[in-house]
């Protein structure tokens, strides 16, 4: 499964939906405080789950590398597809 399929299956539901509580794809202001925590802390939040996000962000078959790539994609301004 490629990154685009993982995003559509696991991330898009919340990260493309206003009011979900998740930072939206490409919303640099929402991502800024998360990025400041550092890559390792951000990955740990995804792996463990945080708030309403379940562990591994609804992608139980994603490797940590997949999750890191998805995190980078979600931060990109005007991202359309991974």
Biopython code that builds the backbone (N, CA, C, O; Angstrom):
import numpy as np
from Bio.PDB.StructureBuilder import StructureBuilder

atoms = [
    (1, "UNK", "N", (0.860, -1.176, 0.000)),
    (1, "UNK", "CA", (0.000, 0.000, 0.000)),
    (1, "UNK", "C", (0.905, 1.238, 0.000)),
    (1, "UNK", "O", (1.872, 1.318, 0.758)),
    (2, "UNK", "N", (0.574, 2.184, -0.853)),
    (2, "UNK", "CA", (1.413, 3.380, -0.922)),
    (2, "UNK", "C", (0.943, 4.450, 0.067)),
    (2, "UNK", "O", (-0.100, 4.315, 0.706)),
    (3, "UNK", "N", (1.727, 5.497, 0.172)),
    (3, "UNK", "CA", (1.449, 6.551, 1.151)),
    (3, "UNK", "C", (0.098, 7.211, 0.911)),
    (3, "UNK", "O", (-0.618, 7.514, 1.865)),
    (4, "UNK", "N", (-0.256, 7.437, -0.337)),
    (4, "UNK", "CA", (-1.545, 8.065, -0.649)),
    (4, "UNK", "C", (-2.703, 7.217, -0.143)),
    (4, "UNK", "O", (-3.670, 7.747, 0.405)),
    (5, "UNK", "N", (-2.611, 5.920, -0.320)),
    (5, "UNK", "CA", (-3.671, 5.030, 0.164)),
    (5, "UNK", "C", (-3.743, 5.041, 1.686)),
    (5, "UNK", "O", (-4.832, 5.026, 2.259)),
    (6, "UNK", "N", (-2.591, 5.068, 2.335)),
    (6, "UNK", "CA", (-2.581, 5.110, 3.807)),
    (6, "UNK", "C", (-3.210, 6.410, 4.305)),
    (6, "UNK", "O", (-3.994, 6.397, 5.254)),
    (7, "UNK", "N", (-2.869, 7.531, 3.669)),
    (7, "UNK", "CA", (-3.449, 8.816, 4.036)),
    (7, "UNK", "C", (-4.967, 8.777, 3.872)),
    (7, "UNK", "O", (-5.701, 9.138, 4.792)),
    (8, "UNK", "N", (-5.429, 8.351, 2.729)),
    (8, "UNK", "CA", (-6.872, 8.328, 2.457)),
    (8, "UNK", "C", (-7.608, 7.403, 3.412)),
    (8, "UNK", "O", (-8.724, 7.712, 3.830)),
    (9, "UNK", "N", (-7.010, 6.282, 3.760)),
    (9, "UNK", "CA", (-7.649, 5.311, 4.632)),
    (9, "UNK", "C", (-7.614, 5.725, 6.103)),
    (9, "UNK", "O", (-8.574, 5.502, 6.842)),
    (10, "UNK", "N", (-6.505, 6.328, 6.520)),
    (10, "UNK", "CA", (-6.290, 6.515, 7.953)),
    (10, "UNK", "C", (-6.263, 7.955, 8.444)),
    (10, "UNK", "O", (-6.635, 8.198, 9.592)),
    (11, "UNK", "N", (-5.846, 8.906, 7.645)),
    (11, "UNK", "CA", (-5.627, 10.273, 8.116)),
    (11, "UNK", "C", (-6.707, 11.251, 7.651)),
    (11, "UNK", "O", (-7.131, 12.135, 8.397)),
    (12, "UNK", "N", (-7.133, 11.075, 6.428)),
    (12, "UNK", "CA", (-8.006, 12.056, 5.783)),
    (12, "UNK", "C", (-9.294, 12.306, 6.559)),
    (12, "UNK", "O", (-9.771, 13.440, 6.616)),
    (13, "UNK", "N", (-9.851, 11.282, 7.145)),
    (13, "UNK", "CA", (-11.116, 11.418, 7.859)),
    (13, "UNK", "C", (-11.084, 12.572, 8.857)),
    (13, "UNK", "O", (-12.040, 13.344, 8.935)),
    (14, "UNK", "N", (-10.022, 12.699, 9.605)),
    (14, "UNK", "CA", (-9.932, 13.751, 10.621)),
    (14, "UNK", "C", (-9.136, 14.970, 10.159)),
    (14, "UNK", "O", (-9.518, 16.105, 10.441)),
    (15, "UNK", "N", (-8.035, 14.737, 9.453)),
    (15, "UNK", "CA", (-7.141, 15.838, 9.101)),
    (15, "UNK", "C", (-7.607, 16.651, 7.893)),
    (15, "UNK", "O", (-6.941, 17.611, 7.504)),
    (16, "UNK", "N", (-8.724, 16.284, 7.307)),
    (16, "UNK", "CA", (-9.300, 17.070, 6.215)),
    (16, "UNK", "C", (-10.688, 17.588, 6.590)),
    (16, "UNK", "O", (-11.399, 18.138, 5.749)),
    (17, "UNK", "N", (-11.066, 17.410, 7.845)),
    (17, "UNK", "CA", (-12.412, 17.738, 8.309)),
    (17, "UNK", "C", (-12.363, 18.821, 9.388)),
    (17, "UNK", "O", (-11.898, 18.572, 10.500)),
    (18, "UNK", "N", (-12.833, 20.000, 9.064)),
    (18, "UNK", "CA", (-12.909, 21.069, 10.081)),
    (18, "UNK", "C", (-13.787, 20.604, 11.243)),
    (18, "UNK", "O", (-14.792, 19.918, 11.052)),
    (19, "UNK", "N", (-13.386, 20.990, 12.433)),
    (19, "UNK", "CA", (-14.161, 20.648, 13.615)),
    (19, "UNK", "C", (-13.836, 19.289, 14.208)),
    (19, "UNK", "O", (-14.428, 18.895, 15.213)),
    (20, "UNK", "N", (-12.907, 18.570, 13.604)),
    (20, "UNK", "CA", (-12.552, 17.245, 14.124)),
    (20, "UNK", "C", (-11.618, 17.348, 15.333)),
    (20, "UNK", "O", (-11.479, 16.400, 16.106)),
    (21, "UNK", "N", (-10.984, 18.504, 15.482)),
    (21, "UNK", "CA", (-9.999, 18.672, 16.544)),
    (21, "UNK", "C", (-8.589, 18.357, 16.094)),
    (21, "UNK", "O", (-7.624, 18.683, 16.786)),
    (22, "UNK", "N", (-8.462, 17.723, 14.938)),
    (22, "UNK", "CA", (-7.144, 17.400, 14.387)),
    (22, "UNK", "C", (-6.642, 18.591, 13.576)),
    (22, "UNK", "O", (-7.436, 19.286, 12.942)),
    (23, "UNK", "N", (-5.329, 18.833, 13.589)),
    (23, "UNK", "CA", (-4.809, 19.903, 12.739)),
    (23, "UNK", "C", (-5.030, 19.524, 11.269)),
    (23, "UNK", "O", (-4.738, 18.402, 10.855)),
    (24, "UNK", "N", (-5.544, 20.466, 10.502)),
    (24, "UNK", "CA", (-5.848, 20.187, 9.102)),
    (24, "UNK", "C", (-4.582, 20.095, 8.265)),
    (24, "UNK", "O", (-3.562, 20.701, 8.594)),
    (25, "UNK", "N", (-4.656, 19.342, 7.195)),
    (25, "UNK", "CA", (-3.551, 19.228, 6.253)),
    (25, "UNK", "C", (-3.165, 20.624, 5.790)),
    (25, "UNK", "O", (-4.012, 21.392, 5.333)),
    (26, "UNK", "N", (-1.891, 20.946, 5.910)),
    (26, "UNK", "CA", (-1.371, 22.214, 5.415)),
    (26, "UNK", "C", (-1.648, 23.433, 6.267)),
    (26, "UNK", "O", (-1.271, 24.539, 5.879)),
    (27, "UNK", "N", (-2.292, 23.277, 7.411)),
    (27, "UNK", "CA", (-2.589, 24.413, 8.288)),
    (27, "UNK", "C", (-1.344, 24.710, 9.124)),
    (27, "UNK", "O", (-1.177, 24.177, 10.221)),
    (28, "UNK", "N", (-0.485, 25.557, 8.595)),
    (28, "UNK", "CA", (0.810, 25.804, 9.239)),
    (28, "UNK", "C", (0.673, 26.351, 10.658)),
    (28, "UNK", "O", (1.493, 26.039, 11.522)),
    (29, "UNK", "N", (-0.344, 27.156, 10.905)),
    (29, "UNK", "CA", (-0.534, 27.700, 12.258)),
    (29, "UNK", "C", (-0.889, 26.588, 13.247)),
    (29, "UNK", "O", (-0.405, 26.589, 14.378)),
    (30, "UNK", "N", (-1.713, 25.663, 12.837)),
    (30, "UNK", "CA", (-2.106, 24.557, 13.725)),
    (30, "UNK", "C", (-0.958, 23.583, 13.943)),
    (30, "UNK", "O", (-0.835, 22.993, 15.017)),
    (31, "UNK", "N", (-0.122, 23.415, 12.931)),
    (31, "UNK", "CA", (0.992, 22.477, 13.044)),
    (31, "UNK", "C", (2.188, 23.064, 13.779)),
    (31, "UNK", "O", (2.985, 22.309, 14.337)),
    (32, "UNK", "N", (2.341, 24.382, 13.800)),
    (32, "UNK", "CA", (3.527, 25.018, 14.380)),
    (32, "UNK", "C", (3.849, 24.559, 15.804)),
    (32, "UNK", "O", (4.990, 24.175, 16.062)),
    (33, "UNK", "N", (2.891, 24.583, 16.743)),
    (33, "UNK", "CA", (3.249, 24.157, 18.103)),
    (33, "UNK", "C", (3.593, 22.674, 18.181)),
    (33, "UNK", "O", (4.364, 22.261, 19.047)),
    (34, "UNK", "N", (3.047, 21.897, 17.313)),
    (34, "UNK", "CA", (3.358, 20.465, 17.296)),
    (34, "UNK", "C", (4.775, 20.249, 16.772)),
    (34, "UNK", "O", (5.526, 19.439, 17.314)),
    (35, "UNK", "N", (5.130, 20.969, 15.729)),
    (35, "UNK", "CA", (6.464, 20.862, 15.140)),
    (35, "UNK", "C", (7.521, 21.308, 16.145)),
    (35, "UNK", "O", (8.608, 20.734, 16.206)),
    (36, "UNK", "N", (7.202, 22.325, 16.928)),
    (36, "UNK", "CA", (8.158, 22.836, 17.930)),
    (36, "UNK", "C", (8.503, 21.787, 18.973)),
    (36, "UNK", "O", (9.581, 21.836, 19.565)),
    (37, "UNK", "N", (7.607, 20.843, 19.204)),
    (37, "UNK", "CA", (7.878, 19.777, 20.175)),
    (37, "UNK", "C", (8.953, 18.817, 19.681)),
    (37, "UNK", "O", (9.558, 18.089, 20.469)),
    (38, "UNK", "N", (9.184, 18.822, 18.377)),
    (38, "UNK", "CA", (10.209, 17.956, 17.797)),
    (38, "UNK", "C", (9.611, 16.716, 17.147)),
    (38, "UNK", "O", (8.525, 16.256, 17.501)),
    (39, "UNK", "N", (10.359, 16.199, 16.187)),
    (39, "UNK", "CA", (9.906, 15.052, 15.410)),
    (39, "UNK", "C", (9.653, 13.818, 16.268)),
    (39, "UNK", "O", (8.661, 13.116, 16.074)),
    (40, "UNK", "N", (10.548, 13.553, 17.212)),
    (40, "UNK", "CA", (10.404, 12.366, 18.057)),
    (40, "UNK", "C", (9.149, 12.448, 18.921)),
    (40, "UNK", "O", (8.428, 11.462, 19.068)),
    (41, "UNK", "N", (8.892, 13.615, 19.489)),
    (41, "UNK", "CA", (7.693, 13.787, 20.328)),
    (41, "UNK", "C", (6.424, 13.683, 19.493)),
    (41, "UNK", "O", (5.433, 13.104, 19.937)),
    (42, "UNK", "N", (6.452, 14.234, 18.300)),
    (42, "UNK", "CA", (5.290, 14.165, 17.418)),
    (42, "UNK", "C", (5.010, 12.719, 17.013)),
    (42, "UNK", "O", (3.860, 12.278, 17.034)),
    (43, "UNK", "N", (6.050, 11.987, 16.649)),
    (43, "UNK", "CA", (5.874, 10.576, 16.309)),
    (43, "UNK", "C", (5.352, 9.792, 17.507)),
    (43, "UNK", "O", (4.468, 8.949, 17.354)),
    (44, "UNK", "N", (5.885, 10.056, 18.693)),
    (44, "UNK", "CA", (5.432, 9.358, 19.895)),
    (44, "UNK", "C", (3.941, 9.605, 20.141)),
    (44, "UNK", "O", (3.220, 8.694, 20.547)),
    (45, "UNK", "N", (3.480, 10.832, 19.896)),
    (45, "UNK", "CA", (2.056, 11.139, 20.061)),
    (45, "UNK", "C", (1.196, 10.316, 19.111)),
    (45, "UNK", "O", (0.124, 9.838, 19.481)),
    (46, "UNK", "N", (1.681, 10.157, 17.881)),
    (46, "UNK", "CA", (0.930, 9.369, 16.898)),
    (46, "UNK", "C", (0.943, 7.892, 17.288)),
    (46, "UNK", "O", (-0.093, 7.227, 17.259)),
    (47, "UNK", "N", (2.105, 7.390, 17.647)),
    (47, "UNK", "CA", (2.233, 5.975, 17.995)),
    (47, "UNK", "C", (1.366, 5.634, 19.203)),
    (47, "UNK", "O", (0.688, 4.606, 19.206)),
    (48, "UNK", "N", (1.383, 6.482, 20.224)),
    (48, "UNK", "CA", (0.647, 6.215, 21.461)),
    (48, "UNK", "C", (-0.810, 6.636, 21.392)),
    (48, "UNK", "O", (-1.643, 6.131, 22.144)),
    (49, "UNK", "N", (-1.121, 7.564, 20.485)),
    (49, "UNK", "CA", (-2.455, 8.155, 20.453)),
    (49, "UNK", "C", (-2.454, 9.392, 21.329)),
    (49, "UNK", "O", (-1.698, 9.485, 22.296)),
    (50, "UNK", "N", (-3.304, 10.332, 20.983)),
    (50, "UNK", "CA", (-3.361, 11.583, 21.739)),
    (50, "UNK", "C", (-4.759, 12.168, 21.587)),
    (50, "UNK", "O", (-5.273, 12.280, 20.474)),
    (51, "UNK", "N", (-5.366, 12.535, 22.696)),
    (51, "UNK", "CA", (-6.722, 13.071, 22.640)),
    (51, "UNK", "C", (-7.661, 12.042, 22.028)),
    (51, "UNK", "O", (-7.745, 10.907, 22.497)),
    (52, "UNK", "N", (-8.359, 12.445, 20.986)),
    (52, "UNK", "CA", (-9.291, 11.519, 20.341)),
    (52, "UNK", "C", (-8.640, 10.672, 19.254)),
    (52, "UNK", "O", (-9.277, 9.779, 18.697)),
    (53, "UNK", "N", (-7.351, 10.953, 18.945)),
    (53, "UNK", "CA", (-6.658, 10.148, 17.948)),
    (53, "UNK", "C", (-6.221, 8.830, 18.578)),
    (53, "UNK", "O", (-5.515, 8.823, 19.586)),
    (54, "UNK", "N", (-6.638, 7.720, 17.984)),
    (54, "UNK", "CA", (-6.235, 6.420, 18.539)),
    (54, "UNK", "C", (-4.763, 6.135, 18.251)),
    (54, "UNK", "O", (-4.155, 6.787, 17.403)),
    (55, "UNK", "N", (-4.195, 5.161, 18.957)),
    (55, "UNK", "CA", (-2.811, 4.785, 18.689)),
    (55, "UNK", "C", (-2.589, 4.488, 17.206)),
    (55, "UNK", "O", (-3.411, 3.851, 16.547)),
    (56, "UNK", "N", (-1.476, 4.960, 16.716)),
    (56, "UNK", "CA", (-1.048, 4.802, 15.333)),
    (56, "UNK", "C", (-1.989, 5.500, 14.355)),
    (56, "UNK", "O", (-1.954, 5.225, 13.156)),
    (57, "UNK", "N", (-2.830, 6.402, 14.862)),
    (57, "UNK", "CA", (-3.658, 7.233, 13.996)),
    (57, "UNK", "C", (-4.546, 6.474, 13.036)),
    (57, "UNK", "O", (-4.681, 6.874, 11.880)),
    (58, "UNK", "N", (-5.143, 5.410, 13.474)),
    (58, "UNK", "CA", (-6.010, 4.559, 12.651)),
    (58, "UNK", "C", (-5.255, 3.825, 11.546)),
    (58, "UNK", "O", (-5.858, 3.400, 10.561)),
    (59, "UNK", "N", (-3.956, 3.677, 11.702)),
    (59, "UNK", "CA", (-3.161, 2.950, 10.707)),
    (59, "UNK", "C", (-2.318, 1.897, 11.421)),
    (59, "UNK", "O", (-1.101, 2.049, 11.535)),
    (60, "UNK", "N", (-2.958, 0.827, 11.903)),
    (60, "UNK", "CA", (-2.214, -0.165, 12.674)),
    (60, "UNK", "C", (-1.123, -0.875, 11.886)),
    (60, "UNK", "O", (-0.179, -1.401, 12.476)),
    (61, "UNK", "N", (-1.236, -0.898, 10.564)),
    (61, "UNK", "CA", (-0.219, -1.563, 9.755)),
    (61, "UNK", "C", (0.847, -0.605, 9.235)),
    (61, "UNK", "O", (1.723, -1.018, 8.475)),
    (62, "UNK", "N", (0.788, 0.663, 9.628)),
    (62, "UNK", "CA", (1.820, 1.634, 9.251)),
    (62, "UNK", "C", (3.070, 1.406, 10.089)),
    (62, "UNK", "O", (2.990, 1.220, 11.303)),
    (63, "UNK", "N", (4.200, 1.421, 9.446)),
    (63, "UNK", "CA", (5.465, 1.386, 10.179)),
    (63, "UNK", "C", (5.724, 2.792, 10.749)),
    (63, "UNK", "O", (5.049, 3.749, 10.371)),
    (64, "UNK", "N", (6.673, 2.907, 11.630)),
    (64, "UNK", "CA", (7.037, 4.235, 12.136)),
    (64, "UNK", "C", (7.521, 5.130, 11.008)),
    (64, "UNK", "O", (7.277, 6.336, 11.020)),
    (65, "UNK", "N", (8.211, 4.541, 10.029)),
    (65, "UNK", "CA", (8.652, 5.320, 8.865)),
    (65, "UNK", "C", (7.448, 5.836, 8.081)),
    (65, "UNK", "O", (7.432, 6.993, 7.662)),
    (66, "UNK", "N", (6.443, 4.988, 7.882)),
    (66, "UNK", "CA", (5.215, 5.428, 7.206)),
    (66, "UNK", "C", (4.583, 6.581, 7.977)),
    (66, "UNK", "O", (4.179, 7.583, 7.387)),
    (67, "UNK", "N", (4.501, 6.437, 9.287)),
    (67, "UNK", "CA", (3.885, 7.487, 10.112)),
    (67, "UNK", "C", (4.685, 8.784, 10.009)),
    (67, "UNK", "O", (4.095, 9.861, 9.922)),
    (68, "UNK", "N", (6.004, 8.703, 10.019)),
    (68, "UNK", "CA", (6.830, 9.909, 9.879)),
    (68, "UNK", "C", (6.570, 10.581, 8.534)),
    (68, "UNK", "O", (6.456, 11.804, 8.465)),
    (69, "UNK", "N", (6.476, 9.802, 7.480)),
    (69, "UNK", "CA", (6.210, 10.354, 6.143)),
    (69, "UNK", "C", (4.828, 11.000, 6.098)),
    (69, "UNK", "O", (4.656, 12.051, 5.481)),
    (70, "UNK", "N", (3.850, 10.385, 6.743)),
    (70, "UNK", "CA", (2.512, 10.957, 6.783)),
    (70, "UNK", "C", (2.497, 12.262, 7.577)),
    (70, "UNK", "O", (1.830, 13.220, 7.185)),
    (71, "UNK", "N", (3.219, 12.303, 8.674)),
    (71, "UNK", "CA", (3.308, 13.524, 9.483)),
    (71, "UNK", "C", (3.885, 14.665, 8.646)),
    (71, "UNK", "O", (3.364, 15.780, 8.669)),
    (72, "UNK", "N", (4.951, 14.390, 7.915)),
    (72, "UNK", "CA", (5.565, 15.412, 7.064)),
    (72, "UNK", "C", (4.558, 15.889, 6.020)),
    (72, "UNK", "O", (4.414, 17.092, 5.802)),
    (73, "UNK", "N", (3.875, 14.972, 5.387)),
    (73, "UNK", "CA", (2.872, 15.349, 4.387)),
    (73, "UNK", "C", (1.789, 16.233, 4.994)),
    (73, "UNK", "O", (1.427, 17.255, 4.411)),
    (74, "UNK", "N", (1.274, 15.854, 6.149)),
    (74, "UNK", "CA", (0.178, 16.599, 6.768)),
    (74, "UNK", "C", (0.562, 18.042, 7.076)),
    (74, "UNK", "O", (-0.304, 18.915, 7.116)),
    (75, "UNK", "N", (1.831, 18.298, 7.291)),
    (75, "UNK", "CA", (2.296, 19.644, 7.623)),
    (75, "UNK", "C", (2.439, 20.554, 6.402)),
    (75, "UNK", "O", (2.490, 21.775, 6.550)),
    (76, "UNK", "N", (2.503, 19.992, 5.229)),
    (76, "UNK", "CA", (2.829, 20.760, 4.032)),
    (76, "UNK", "C", (1.694, 21.678, 3.602)),
    (76, "UNK", "O", (0.566, 21.220, 3.418)),
    (77, "UNK", "N", (1.977, 22.975, 3.438)),
    (77, "UNK", "CA", (0.963, 23.905, 2.944)),
    (77, "UNK", "C", (0.491, 23.476, 1.548)),
    (77, "UNK", "O", (1.294, 23.072, 0.707)),
    (78, "UNK", "N", (-0.753, 23.567, 1.330)),
    (78, "UNK", "CA", (-1.389, 23.272, 0.044)),
    (78, "UNK", "C", (-1.104, 21.867, -0.441)),
    (78, "UNK", "O", (-0.973, 21.639, -1.644)),
    (79, "UNK", "N", (-1.008, 20.922, 0.480)),
    (79, "UNK", "CA", (-0.807, 19.533, 0.096)),
    (79, "UNK", "C", (-2.098, 19.002, -0.530)),
    (79, "UNK", "O", (-3.194, 19.272, -0.038)),
    (80, "UNK", "N", (-1.958, 18.266, -1.590)),
    (80, "UNK", "CA", (-3.134, 17.702, -2.250)),
    (80, "UNK", "C", (-3.159, 16.195, -2.093)),
    (80, "UNK", "O", (-4.155, 15.630, -1.642)),
    (81, "UNK", "N", (-2.086, 15.553, -2.458)),
    (81, "UNK", "CA", (-1.986, 14.098, -2.290)),
    (81, "UNK", "C", (-0.550, 13.772, -1.914)),
    (81, "UNK", "O", (0.380, 14.436, -2.369)),
    (82, "UNK", "N", (-0.367, 12.754, -1.087)),
    (82, "UNK", "CA", (0.997, 12.399, -0.698)),
    (82, "UNK", "C", (1.772, 11.765, -1.833)),
    (82, "UNK", "O", (2.939, 11.410, -1.661)),
]
sb = StructureBuilder()
sb.init_structure("model")
sb.init_model(0)
sb.init_chain("A")
sb.init_seg("    ")
for serial, (resi, resn, name, xyz) in enumerate(atoms, 1):
    if name == "N":
        sb.init_residue(resn, " ", resi, " ")
    sb.init_atom(name, np.array(xyz, "f"), 0.0, 1.0, " ", f" {name:<3s}", serial, name[0])
structure = sb.get_structure()
